[in-house]
Amino acid sequence: MVPALLVSYLAAYFVGVALLIALDLAEGDSLTEAGAWGVVAAVPLMLLVVTPQIVGIVLGVKARRLGERRLGTTGVVVNAVIAAFLLFTSVAQLIIG
């Protein structure tokens, strides 16, 4: 699911640019500059970016249940670390503005 991150990131980028235009913000502005609507718009973008990692975690757990413990654990750990990093950086950008 790690390669799928590229696709979800590109989709989130284009949706984010469309939201910036819809909220009448400049290209370098943060969504939080639009106030509460900007924060509300940022949450689905964060979910869009981490969706492949959530799917990867689910698949890793399923692999563990089917007997592939080592590979399943590796998938769960790698996807969880990437998802945590992406969520942490996204939330930090929202807080810092």
C-alpha positions, 0 to 999 in steps of 0.5 A: 500500500506504500506505492498507493500513497503517491496516488492518494497524495496527488489526489489530495493535492488537487483537491486541496488546490480546488479547496483553496480556490473555493475558499478564496485563498492564495496558493501559499496560504494554509486552509486554516486561514479560512477559519473553521471552514478551512479546518473542516475542509482539511480533515477529509484531505488528511483522511484521503492521504492516509487511506492507503495506509489504513487499508494496508493495516487492515490487510496486514491484520488479515494476513496475520490471521491467515497464518502469515505472521511475519509478513503481516506484522511487517505490513502493519508496522510499516503502514502504521508508522507512515500513517502516524507520520502523515497525520502528525505532520498534517495536524502540526501544519494545521496548528502552526498555520 
